Amino acid sequence: MSKKQHIIVIGSGFAGLSAASVLAKNGYQVTVLEKNDQPGGRARLWEKDGFKFDMGPSWYWMPDVFDDYFALFGKKTSDFYDLKRLDPGYQIYFGKNDVMEIPASMQKLEQLFEQEEPGSSEKLRDFLKQAAYKYKVGMGEYVFRPSHSITEFIDFRLIKESFRIQMLTSMSKHVREYFKNPKLIKLLEFPVLFLGATPQNTPAMYSMMNHADLVLGTWYPMGGMNELVKAMVKTAQEQGVEIKLNHEVLKIEAEKGKAKYVITKHGIINADFVIAGADYEHAPEGCENLFFLMPVAPDLQDDEATREHYFTLMLDRFEKITGQEIRNNIVVKRSYAHQDFIVDYHSYKGNAYGLANTLKQTAFFKPAMKSKKIKNLLFTGQLTVPGPGVPPSIISGQVAAQEAQKILVKEASR
């Protein structure tokens, strides 16, 4: 393998940085081209008047994925940031004076379930046992497959597993087979939010997310999620990756079905292969940072009046439920919605989570990682396999790197 083969990675999000680092480690010359003025993609940091805000992901689940990723480079997460498990992991507000705290302790979690629905703790143990099995199978057998075609899954063992992990049952039905209490049902259906779907059209296979939530737990990198970005940037640079900021890619130029170079505002950059991944203390002393997330329909009108209307609704509900008046104490405020995602990330319809993980948009049903027209172009990130979220994006980058190397090695052997 020639170490002079040049690979361009478009976008410095988690998937792009992941792919770049793995390829550089394997001896390729890698350049990352980032549209914005800082790396991280949607996980950028916004700072103003002493406040620091994570612009994107704010949940740190599935710590094993991060541990395994850094282990590829002989590192540990503790080499980069201080990671704390939160207890309680989070709180759910059902109404005023009606709050559910989700404990880190399994014993306390079972007590919580018993309190809400007598006799449910034993059901919880069985439910989470199944979730753990699905997590093991999903992480071990499915997520690291490029899903180019259904043939990757034509294996008697995998077909048998697909029934056991309930690919054809909905998450909604699965949860209700165990529990009747509406609060417990909402708790167990909550992780579906991160899949960009609804419990009704999400396969019960994804109850593996309950294992990630309630067993593996909710963690927080001290300093915020951007600490993970810094760690991945440092890892990439240590492997020899060159990261060019403010380098928006305008076009990929191809000849005879093969990418030859990319065009940026700064000029032309030749490439042997292209991978497209485009699509702390947080406040001054005496202040604190609040982040409100409101899922909305993609075609909802996005203007200042609409944003202010929904912001007012959120504040009204927040103040009513918590009993705290905050609107007259706001020092720094910023809204970020559809049009911002489109301008900053070229995000389709301003989406934040990518494609919903429904059965018809899982594995080989997702948009292909491999380009149908250009043989040395791969796609990576939340819009392709394995799906949306930080851990899946990191895995997507690893899979893309693996597939790119296969193609390059095969070409070199001809």
Secondary structure as GFF3:
##gff-version 3
##sequence-region A 1 414
A	DSSP	beta_strand	6	10	.	.	.	ID=ss1
A	DSSP	alpha_helix	14	25	.	.	.	ID=ss2
A	DSSP	beta_strand	29	33	.	.	.	ID=ss3
A	DSSP	three_ten_helix	41	43	.	.	.	ID=ss4
A	DSSP	beta_strand	45	48	.	.	.	ID=ss5
A	DSSP	beta_strand	51	54	.	.	.	ID=ss6
A	DSSP	alpha_helix	63	71	.	.	.	ID=ss7
A	DSSP	three_ten_helix	77	79	.	.	.	ID=ss8
A	DSSP	beta_strand	83	85	.	.	.	ID=ss9
A	DSSP	beta_strand	90	95	.	.	.	ID=ss10
A	DSSP	beta_strand	98	102	.	.	.	ID=ss11
A	DSSP	alpha_helix	106	116	.	.	.	ID=ss12
A	DSSP	alpha_helix	120	137	.	.	.	ID=ss13
A	DSSP	pi_helix	138	142	.	.	.	ID=ss14
A	DSSP	three_ten_helix	150	153	.	.	.	ID=ss15
A	DSSP	alpha_helix	156	164	.	.	.	ID=ss16
A	DSSP	alpha_helix	171	176	.	.	.	ID=ss17
A	DSSP	alpha_helix	182	189	.	.	.	ID=ss18
A	DSSP	three_ten_helix	190	195	.	.	.	ID=ss19
A	DSSP	three_ten_helix	204	207	.	.	.	ID=ss20
A	DSSP	alpha_helix	208	210	.	.	.	ID=ss21
A	DSSP	pi_helix	211	216	.	.	.	ID=ss22
A	DSSP	beta_strand	219	221	.	.	.	ID=ss23
A	DSSP	alpha_helix	226	238	.	.	.	ID=ss24
A	DSSP	beta_strand	242	244	.	.	.	ID=ss25
A	DSSP	beta_strand	249	255	.	.	.	ID=ss26
A	DSSP	beta_strand	258	264	.	.	.	ID=ss27
A	DSSP	beta_strand	267	270	.	.	.	ID=ss28
A	DSSP	beta_strand	273	276	.	.	.	ID=ss29
A	DSSP	alpha_helix	304	322	.	.	.	ID=ss30
A	DSSP	three_ten_helix	327	329	.	.	.	ID=ss31
A	DSSP	alpha_helix	338	345	.	.	.	ID=ss32
A	DSSP	three_ten_helix	348	350	.	.	.	ID=ss33
A	DSSP	three_ten_helix	359	361	.	.	.	ID=ss34
A	DSSP	three_ten_helix	363	365	.	.	.	ID=ss35
A	DSSP	beta_strand	377	379	.	.	.	ID=ss36
A	DSSP	alpha_helix	390	412	.	.	.	ID=ss37
###
